[in-house]
């Protein structure tokens, strides 16, 4: 986002976040500096734009993003060069020594939903179990020549989010089976849903949440792969049914339920909704000479990663870097 920033000054959150404001895209920047003595500092900045298509109310945004003063965040409004208001949240954390780095774990959090809905279920998933979180590890070691080496690792993971998406699709399929084939018993519908659920998890393993544009094709493949088995069950009660009809029902339930999915995110899972419309830029400054990392690129001596919380849906996102003080010229 290219903006001319104009600070309005601090105000009460109740004024800064009026009831009509709806959170949209979030750009989350995390800057971490490790000092040679094992201490360090982390600064965080969230820029939240207003977007009615995402539609997360301000009180829900503060709750699911843990963005209030109680969690160390300050807040202000700023205005871009088009005159549009956006919201800036900032936090700074000093790390006193090497053991204190673990205290940064679980400070970057997103809840899938708000507390009032945490007890609701999607299939076998309790919505309050959907969580995005981080874990930080820093190791320092020294050799006989007096060189010190550092290894920094931070992981970002989602808990139960992939399960919840799958169960939402399975609920759509269950409803479609009831409407289309009312003569099926609950056990027969359960068998069909079981076939589809297995195919869904195969699609997850094949990269369903890889953000490469293949999700529709993978879900369509899951539907096609379930159709023949589903037809065998359906024909126990509807012997004249054909494969094309069953295949179409599965396609519509698994691969063409975008409107229902978006509405459910907005109404029931505002945290996951914000996360799927967010971007994280992680900047890491290591002491000495960097000897290894999985950074996407460098900005001078700063290692930089760019990803979204959604990238951690099916597998953790890991940030890793090693450096050494002494032992050769800087990289």
PETAGI-V73902 format. One record per pair of residues at least 24 apart in sequence whose ideal C-beta (glycine too) atoms are under 10 Angstrom apart, sorted by the first residue. I is the first residue (numbers start at 1). J is the second residue. D is the distance in Angstrom with one decimal. If there is no record, write none. Layout:
i/j/d
I/J/D
I/J/D
This chain:
i/j/d
1/25/8.4
1/27/6.4
1/47/6.9
1/49/7.6
1/80/7.3
1/86/8.2
1/279/9.8
2/80/8.1
2/81/7.4
3/47/8.4
3/78/7.3
3/79/8.2
3/80/4.1
3/81/6.2
3/82/8.8
3/84/9.1
3/86/7.7
4/78/9.1
4/79/7.9
4/80/6.7
4/81/4.5
4/82/9.5
5/47/9.6
5/78/5.1
5/79/8.0
5/80/8.0
5/81/9.4
5/86/9.5
5/88/8.2
6/77/9.1
6/78/6.0
6/79/5.0
6/80/8.8
6/81/9.4
7/76/5.9
7/77/8.2
7/78/6.1
7/79/9.2
7/88/8.3
8/76/6.1
8/77/4.7
8/78/7.0
8/79/7.6
8/85/8.7
8/88/9.9
9/76/6.8
9/77/8.8
10/74/7.2
10/75/7.7
10/76/6.0
10/77/9.7
11/75/8.5
11/76/7.6
11/77/7.6
12/75/9.6
13/58/8.1
13/59/9.3
13/62/7.3
13/67/9.4
13/68/7.3
13/69/7.7
13/73/9.9
13/75/6.2
13/87/10.0
14/58/9.2
14/59/9.7
15/77/9.4
16/58/8.5
16/75/6.0
16/76/7.2
16/77/5.7
16/85/9.5
16/87/7.0
17/48/9.6
17/57/8.9
17/58/3.5
17/59/7.6
17/61/7.7
17/62/7.2
17/67/9.8
17/75/7.9
17/77/9.2
17/87/7.1
18/58/7.2
19/57/7.2
19/58/7.0
19/59/8.3
20/50/9.0
20/52/9.5
20/57/9.1
20/58/8.8
21/48/8.9
21/50/5.8
21/56/9.4
21/57/7.8
21/58/5.0
21/59/10.0
21/61/8.4
21/77/9.8
21/85/8.4
21/86/10.0
21/87/7.6
22/48/9.8
22/49/9.7
22/50/5.8
22/51/6.4
22/52/5.2
22/53/8.7
22/54/6.6
22/55/4.8
22/56/6.2
22/57/6.6
22/58/7.9
22/60/9.7
22/61/8.6
22/266/9.5
23/48/5.0
23/49/7.9
23/50/7.2
23/51/7.2
23/54/6.4
23/55/8.1
23/56/4.2
23/57/7.9
23/58/7.1
23/60/8.0
23/61/4.2
23/62/9.3
23/64/9.3
23/65/8.3
23/67/9.7
23/86/10.0
23/87/7.9
23/270/8.2
23/273/8.9
23/274/5.9
23/277/8.5
23/278/9.6
24/48/7.2
24/49/4.8
24/50/5.8
24/51/2.2
24/52/7.8
24/53/7.0
24/54/4.3
24/55/8.2
24/56/7.9
24/61/9.9
24/86/9.1
24/273/9.8
24/274/8.4
24/277/6.2
24/278/9.5
25/49/5.0
25/50/9.4
25/51/6.2
25/53/9.9
25/54/7.3
25/86/9.3
25/274/8.8
25/277/5.1
25/278/6.8
25/279/7.5
26/51/9.9
26/54/9.3
26/56/9.7
26/61/8.7
26/65/7.6
26/67/9.7
26/86/9.9
26/87/9.4
26/89/9.2
26/110/9.6
26/274/6.0
26/275/8.3
26/277/6.9
26/278/4.0
26/279/7.4
26/280/8.9
26/308/9.6
26/309/9.0
27/86/9.3
27/88/10.0
27/278/7.4
27/279/5.4
27/280/8.3
27/281/7.3
28/65/9.0
28/89/9.1
28/108/8.2
28/110/9.7
28/275/9.8
28/278/6.1
28/279/6.9
28/280/4.7
28/281/7.3
28/282/8.9
28/308/9.2
28/309/8.3
29/90/9.6
29/279/9.2
29/280/7.7
29/281/4.8
29/282/8.0
29/283/7.1
30/91/9.8
30/104/9.9
30/108/7.2
30/134/9.0
30/154/8.9
30/280/6.7
30/281/7.2
30/282/4.9
30/283/6.9
30/284/8.7
30/305/9.2
30/319/9.4
31/92/9.6
31/281/8.8
31/282/8.2
31/283/4.5
31/284/8.0
31/285/7.7
31/302/8.1
31/304/10.0
32/93/9.4
32/95/8.8
32/101/9.4
32/104/8.2
32/136/8.6
32/138/9.7
32/152/7.8
32/154/7.9
32/282/7.4
32/283/7.0
32/284/5.1
32/285/7.0
32/286/9.2
32/302/9.7
32/303/9.5
32/319/9.0
32/321/9.9
33/95/8.9
33/283/8.9
33/284/7.9
33/285/4.2
33/286/8.5
33/287/8.8
33/302/9.0
34/95/8.3
34/98/9.4
34/101/8.2
34/138/6.6
34/140/8.9
34/150/6.1
34/152/6.2
34/284/7.7
34/285/6.8
34/286/5.5
34/287/5.6
34/288/9.6
34/321/8.9
34/323/8.0
35/95/8.5
35/97/9.8
35/150/9.9
35/285/9.1
35/286/9.9
35/287/6.2
36/140/9.3
36/148/7.0
36/150/8.6
36/286/9.9
36/287/4.3
36/288/7.1
36/323/9.8
36/325/5.8
37/97/7.7
37/98/8.4
37/140/9.2
37/148/9.4
37/287/8.7
38/95/8.4
38/96/8.9
38/97/5.4
38/98/3.5
38/99/8.4
38/100/8.6
38/101/8.0
38/138/7.5
38/140/5.5
38/148/9.1
38/150/8.3
38/287/9.0
39/94/7.8
39/95/5.7
39/96/5.9
39/97/5.7
39/98/7.9
39/100/7.8
39/101/9.2
40/93/9.1
40/94/8.0
40/95/4.2
40/96/8.9
40/97/9.2
40/98/9.2
40/100/8.5
40/101/7.2
40/104/9.2
40/138/8.0
40/152/9.5
40/285/8.6
40/286/9.9
40/287/9.1
41/92/6.9
41/93/7.0
41/94/5.5
41/95/6.4
41/285/9.4
42/91/8.2
42/92/7.3
42/93/4.7
42/94/8.3
42/95/6.9
42/101/9.4
42/104/6.2
42/107/8.4
42/108/9.6
42/136/9.0
42/284/9.9
43/90/7.2
43/91/7.3
43/92/4.9
43/93/7.8
43/283/9.3
44/72/8.9
44/73/8.1
44/89/7.9
44/90/6.8
44/91/4.6
44/92/7.7
44/93/7.9
44/107/8.6
44/108/7.7
45/73/9.9
45/88/6.7
45/89/7.1
45/90/5.1
45/91/8.1
45/92/9.8
45/281/9.3
46/73/7.9
46/75/9.2
46/87/8.0
46/88/7.2
46/89/4.2
46/90/7.8
46/91/8.6
46/278/8.6
46/280/9.8
47/78/8.0
47/80/9.8
47/86/5.8
47/87/7.3
47/88/5.6
47/89/8.1
47/90/9.8
47/279/9.8
48/75/9.7
48/86/6.4
48/87/4.5
48/88/7.9
48/89/7.3
48/274/8.3
48/277/10.0
48/278/8.9
49/80/8.7
49/84/7.6
49/85/8.9
49/86/4.8
49/87/8.0
49/277/9.4
50/84/7.3
50/85/6.9
50/86/6.9
50/87/8.1
51/277/7.4
53/262/8.5
53/266/9.0
53/277/8.8
54/262/9.3
54/265/8.6
54/266/7.3
54/270/8.8
54/273/6.1
54/274/6.9
54/276/8.8
54/277/5.2
54/278/9.8
55/262/9.4
55/263/9.8
55/265/9.2
55/266/4.9
55/267/8.9
55/270/8.3
55/273/7.9
56/114/9.8
56/265/9.3
56/266/7.3
56/269/9.9
56/270/4.4
56/271/8.2
56/273/6.0
56/274/5.5
56/277/9.0
57/114/9.4
57/266/9.8
57/270/7.6
58/87/8.6
59/114/8.2
59/270/10.0
60/111/9.7
60/113/8.6
60/114/5.3
60/116/9.6
60/117/9.8
60/266/10.0
60/270/4.6
60/271/8.0
60/273/9.4
60/274/8.7
61/87/8.6
61/89/9.7
61/114/9.8
61/270/7.3
61/271/8.8
61/274/6.6
62/89/9.1
62/114/9.9
63/111/7.1
63/113/9.2
63/114/5.2
63/115/6.8
63/116/9.4
63/270/8.5
63/271/8.2
64/109/8.8
64/110/6.0
64/111/4.6
64/112/7.4
64/113/7.0
64/114/6.3
64/115/9.5
64/130/9.8
64/131/10.0
64/132/9.5
64/269/8.9
64/270/5.6
64/271/3.3
64/272/8.5
64/273/8.8
64/274/6.5
64/275/8.6
65/89/8.0
65/108/9.7
65/109/7.9
65/110/6.0
65/111/8.2
65/132/9.8
65/270/9.6
65/271/7.3
65/274/6.6
65/275/9.0
65/278/9.2
66/91/9.9
66/106/9.9
66/107/8.2
66/108/8.5
66/109/5.0
66/110/7.7
66/111/7.6
66/271/9.8
67/91/8.8
67/110/9.9
71/107/7.8
71/109/8.6
72/107/8.4
95/136/9.3
95/138/8.6
98/138/6.4
98/139/8.4
98/140/5.6
98/150/9.4
99/138/9.2
100/138/9.3
101/136/5.4
101/137/7.2
101/138/4.2
101/139/9.4
101/140/9.8
101/152/8.3
101/154/9.4
102/135/8.5
102/136/6.4
102/137/7.2
102/138/8.2
103/136/8.2
104/134/7.4
104/135/8.8
104/136/4.3
104/137/9.8
104/138/9.1
104/154/8.0
105/133/7.9
105/134/6.4
105/135/4.6
105/136/5.0
105/137/8.3
105/154/8.6
105/155/9.3
106/131/9.3
106/133/5.3
106/134/6.8
106/135/7.2
106/136/9.0
107/133/8.7
107/134/6.9
107/136/8.5
108/132/7.8
108/133/6.8
108/134/4.1
108/135/9.5
108/136/9.2
108/154/8.9
108/156/7.2
108/280/8.6
108/282/9.9
108/309/9.3
109/133/5.2
109/134/7.7
109/271/9.2
110/156/9.9
110/158/8.6
110/161/9.7
110/270/9.9
110/271/4.9
110/272/7.8
110/274/7.0
110/275/5.1
110/278/8.3
110/309/6.2
111/269/9.4
111/270/8.9
111/271/4.6
111/272/8.9
111/275/9.8
112/158/8.5
112/159/8.7
112/160/7.5
112/161/6.5
112/164/6.9
112/265/9.6
112/268/8.9
112/269/5.1
112/270/8.4
112/271/4.7
112/272/4.8
112/273/9.1
112/274/10.0
112/275/8.3
113/164/9.4
113/265/9.9
113/267/9.8
113/268/6.2
113/269/5.2
113/270/6.5
113/271/5.9
113/272/7.6
113/273/9.5
114/268/9.4
114/269/9.4
114/270/6.6
114/271/7.7
117/267/9.1
117/268/6.1
117/269/8.3
117/270/9.0
120/268/7.1
120/269/9.9
121/164/9.6
121/167/8.4
122/160/9.4
122/163/8.2
122/164/5.0
122/165/8.7
122/166/8.9
122/167/4.4
122/168/5.5
122/169/9.9
122/170/8.8
122/171/6.9
122/264/8.5
122/268/7.9
122/269/8.6
123/163/7.8
123/164/8.0
123/166/7.7
123/167/3.0
123/168/7.8
123/169/9.4
123/170/5.8
123/171/6.4
123/174/9.1
123/193/9.2
123/197/8.8
124/160/9.7
124/163/7.5
124/164/9.8
124/166/9.9
124/167/6.6
124/170/9.6
125/160/5.4
125/161/9.0
125/162/9.6
125/163/4.8
125/164/4.7
125/165/9.4
125/166/8.5
125/167/5.3
125/168/9.0
126/160/7.9
126/163/10.0
126/164/9.2
127/160/8.6
127/164/6.9
127/268/6.8
127/269/6.7
127/271/9.6
127/272/9.3
128/160/9.2
129/159/6.2
129/160/4.4
129/161/9.3
129/163/8.5
129/164/8.4
130/158/7.3
130/159/6.7
130/160/5.0
130/161/5.2
130/162/9.7
130/163/8.5
130/164/5.6
130/165/9.8
130/269/6.8
130/271/7.1
130/272/6.2
130/275/9.5
131/157/8.5
131/158/7.2
131/159/4.7
131/160/7.4
131/161/8.3
131/271/8.5
131/272/10.0
132/156/6.9
132/157/7.2
132/158/5.2
132/159/7.9
132/161/7.6
132/271/7.6
132/272/8.3
132/274/9.9
132/275/5.9
132/278/9.7
132/309/5.2
132/310/9.4
132/312/6.8
132/313/9.2
133/157/6.3
133/158/8.3
133/159/7.4
133/312/9.5
134/282/9.9
134/312/9.6
134/316/9.8
134/317/9.3
134/319/9.3
135/316/8.8
135/318/9.8
136/319/9.3
137/320/9.7
138/286/9.9
139/322/9.2
140/287/9.3
140/325/9.8
141/324/9.7
142/325/9.2
142/326/9.6
143/324/9.2
143/326/8.8
143/327/8.5
145/326/7.0
145/327/7.5
146/325/9.0
146/326/6.4
146/327/9.6
147/288/8.6
147/324/5.8
147/325/6.3
147/326/3.8
147/327/4.7
147/328/9.3
148/287/7.8
148/288/7.3
148/323/9.0
148/324/7.0
148/325/4.6
148/326/7.0
148/327/9.4
149/287/9.8
149/288/8.1
149/289/9.9
149/291/7.8
149/322/6.7
149/323/7.0
149/324/4.6
149/325/7.7
149/326/9.1
149/327/8.5
150/286/6.1
150/287/6.2
150/288/7.3
150/290/9.5
150/291/9.6
150/321/8.1
150/322/6.7
150/323/5.0
150/324/7.6
150/325/7.9
151/286/9.5
151/291/9.7
151/292/8.6
151/320/7.8
151/321/7.6
151/322/4.9
151/323/8.3
152/284/6.6
152/286/6.5
152/293/8.7
152/303/9.2
152/319/7.5
152/320/7.1
152/321/5.0
152/322/7.6
152/323/8.1
153/294/9.9
153/318/6.8
153/319/6.9
153/320/5.1
153/321/8.1
153/322/9.4
154/282/7.7
154/284/8.4
154/305/9.4
154/316/10.0
154/317/8.9
154/318/7.5
154/319/4.5
154/320/8.1
154/321/9.4
155/312/8.4
155/316/4.7
155/317/6.9
155/318/5.0
155/319/7.5
155/320/9.1
156/280/7.7
156/282/8.9
156/305/9.9
156/307/7.8
156/308/9.9
156/309/7.1
156/311/8.2
156/312/4.8
156/316/6.4
156/317/4.4
156/318/7.9
156/319/7.9
157/309/10.0
157/312/5.6
157/313/9.4
157/315/8.5
157/316/4.4
157/317/7.8
157/318/9.4
158/209/9.3
158/272/8.5
158/275/8.1
158/309/7.4
158/310/8.5
158/311/9.5
158/312/5.1
158/313/5.2
158/314/8.3
158/315/9.4
158/316/8.4
158/317/9.5
159/312/10.0
161/209/8.8
161/269/8.6
161/271/9.5
161/272/6.0
161/275/8.2
161/276/9.4
161/309/9.2
161/310/8.7
161/312/8.5
161/313/5.3
161/314/8.9
162/200/9.1
162/201/8.5
162/204/5.9
162/208/8.2
162/209/6.8
162/313/5.4
162/314/5.6
162/315/9.6
163/201/9.5
163/204/9.7
164/264/9.6
164/268/9.4
164/269/7.1
164/272/7.5
165/200/8.6
165/204/9.0
165/208/8.7
165/209/8.3
165/261/7.9
165/264/9.6
165/265/9.4
165/269/9.3
165/272/8.4
165/313/7.8
166/196/9.2
166/197/6.5
166/200/4.8
166/201/7.1
166/203/9.2
166/204/7.6
166/208/9.3
166/254/9.7
167/193/9.9
167/197/8.3
167/200/9.4
168/257/8.3
168/260/8.0
168/261/6.6
168/264/5.9
168/265/9.1
168/268/8.9
168/269/8.9
169/193/9.7
169/196/7.7
169/197/8.6
169/200/6.5
169/219/7.8
169/222/9.0
169/223/9.9
169/253/6.8
169/254/5.4
169/255/9.0
169/257/6.7
169/260/9.4
169/261/8.0
170/194/9.0
170/196/6.5
170/197/5.7
170/200/7.6
170/253/8.6
170/254/8.8
171/253/9.2
171/257/9.8
171/260/9.3
171/264/9.2
172/252/8.5
172/253/4.6
172/254/7.6
172/256/9.7
172/257/5.0
172/260/6.2
172/261/8.5
172/264/9.5
173/197/8.9
173/200/9.7
173/223/9.2
173/226/9.0
173/230/9.4
173/249/8.0
173/250/7.0
173/252/9.2
173/253/4.1
173/254/6.6
173/257/9.0
174/253/8.6
175/253/8.1
175/260/9.6
176/249/5.5
176/250/8.4
176/252/6.8
176/253/4.8
176/254/9.7
176/257/9.3
177/230/8.7
177/233/9.6
177/234/8.5
177/246/9.8
177/249/7.4
177/250/9.6
177/253/8.4
179/249/9.4
180/234/8.9
180/238/9.3
180/241/9.5
180/245/8.3
180/246/9.1
180/248/9.8
180/249/5.8
180/252/9.9
180/253/9.9
181/230/9.8
181/233/9.2
181/234/5.9
181/237/6.7
181/238/6.1
181/241/8.0
181/245/9.9
181/246/9.1
181/249/8.5
182/237/9.2
183/234/9.3
183/236/9.1
183/237/4.2
183/238/6.8
184/233/7.3
184/234/7.0
184/236/8.1
184/237/5.6
184/238/8.3
185/233/9.7
185/236/9.0
185/237/8.1
187/233/9.5
188/230/9.7
188/233/5.2
188/234/8.0
188/236/6.6
188/237/7.2
189/230/9.8
189/233/8.3
189/234/9.8
190/233/9.6
191/229/8.1
191/230/8.3
191/232/9.2
191/233/5.4
191/236/10.0
192/226/7.3
192/227/9.8
192/229/7.6
192/230/4.5
192/231/9.4
192/232/9.5
192/233/5.4
192/234/7.5
192/246/8.7
192/249/9.5
192/250/8.5
193/226/9.3
193/230/9.2
193/253/9.7
194/226/9.3
194/229/9.2
195/222/9.6
195/225/8.2
195/226/4.4
195/227/9.0
195/228/9.2
195/229/4.6
195/230/6.0
195/232/9.7
195/233/8.3
195/250/9.2
196/222/6.8
196/223/7.4
196/225/8.8
196/226/4.6
196/227/9.5
196/229/9.1
196/230/7.5
196/250/6.6
196/253/7.8
196/254/6.5
197/222/9.4
197/226/9.0
198/222/8.9
198/225/8.9
198/226/8.0
198/229/9.6
199/223/7.5
199/224/8.7
199/225/4.8
199/226/5.0
199/227/9.8
199/229/9.4
199/250/9.1
199/254/8.3
200/226/9.0
200/254/7.2
201/314/10.0
203/254/8.9
203/255/9.8
203/314/10.0
204/313/8.5
204/314/5.4
204/315/9.6
205/314/8.0
205/315/9.9
206/314/9.9
207/314/7.8
207/315/9.9
208/313/8.5
208/314/6.9
209/276/9.7
209/310/6.7
209/311/7.7
209/312/8.9
209/313/4.1
209/314/4.6
209/315/8.6
210/310/9.8
210/311/8.1
210/313/9.3
210/314/7.7
210/315/9.4
211/276/9.7
211/307/9.4
211/308/7.3
211/310/6.5
211/311/6.5
211/313/9.3
215/255/8.6
216/251/10.0
216/254/9.9
216/255/5.7
216/256/8.3
216/258/9.1
217/255/8.4
218/254/9.8
218/255/8.6
219/250/9.6
219/251/8.3
219/253/9.6
219/254/4.9
219/255/3.9
219/256/8.6
219/257/9.1
220/247/9.7
220/250/9.1
220/251/6.1
220/254/7.7
220/255/4.6
220/256/8.8
221/254/9.7
221/255/8.9
222/250/8.1
222/251/9.6
222/254/5.8
222/255/7.7
223/247/6.7
223/248/8.8
223/249/8.6
223/250/3.7
223/251/4.6
223/252/8.5
223/253/7.5
223/254/4.7
223/255/5.8
223/256/9.2
224/250/7.6
224/251/7.8
224/254/9.8
224/255/9.5
225/250/9.1
226/250/5.6
226/254/8.2
227/251/8.6
271/309/9.4
272/309/8.7
272/310/8.7
272/313/9.1
274/309/8.4
275/308/7.6
275/309/3.8
275/310/6.1
275/311/10.0
275/312/8.9
275/313/8.9
276/308/7.5
276/309/7.3
276/310/4.8
276/313/8.7
277/308/8.5
277/309/9.3
277/310/8.6
278/307/9.9
278/308/5.8
278/309/5.5
278/310/7.8
279/306/7.0
279/307/7.7
279/308/5.3
279/309/8.7
279/310/9.6
279/311/9.9
280/305/7.8
280/306/7.2
280/307/5.6
280/308/6.4
280/309/6.7
280/311/8.7
280/312/9.6
280/317/8.4
281/305/7.4
281/306/5.4
281/307/8.6
282/306/7.6
282/307/7.6
282/317/9.1
282/319/5.8
284/319/6.9
284/320/9.7
284/321/5.8
284/323/9.8
285/321/9.7
285/323/9.7
286/321/5.4
286/322/7.9
286/323/3.9
286/324/9.4
286/325/9.7
287/323/6.0
287/324/8.9
287/325/5.7
288/322/9.9
288/323/4.7
288/324/5.3
288/325/3.5
288/326/7.2
288/327/8.4
288/328/9.6
288/330/7.7
288/331/9.3
289/322/9.7
289/323/6.0
289/324/5.6
289/325/7.5
289/326/8.5
289/327/7.4
289/328/6.3
289/329/7.4
289/330/5.0
289/331/5.0
290/321/6.2
290/322/7.1
290/323/4.8
290/324/8.5
290/330/8.7
290/331/5.4
291/321/8.8
291/322/5.0
291/323/6.1
291/324/5.6
291/327/8.8
291/328/9.0
291/331/7.6
292/320/7.6
292/321/7.0
292/322/4.3
292/323/8.5
292/324/9.8
293/319/8.4
293/320/6.2
293/321/3.8
293/322/6.9
293/323/8.5
294/318/7.1
294/319/7.2
294/320/5.0
294/321/7.7
295/319/7.8
295/320/8.6
295/321/6.8
298/331/9.3
301/330/7.9
301/331/8.5
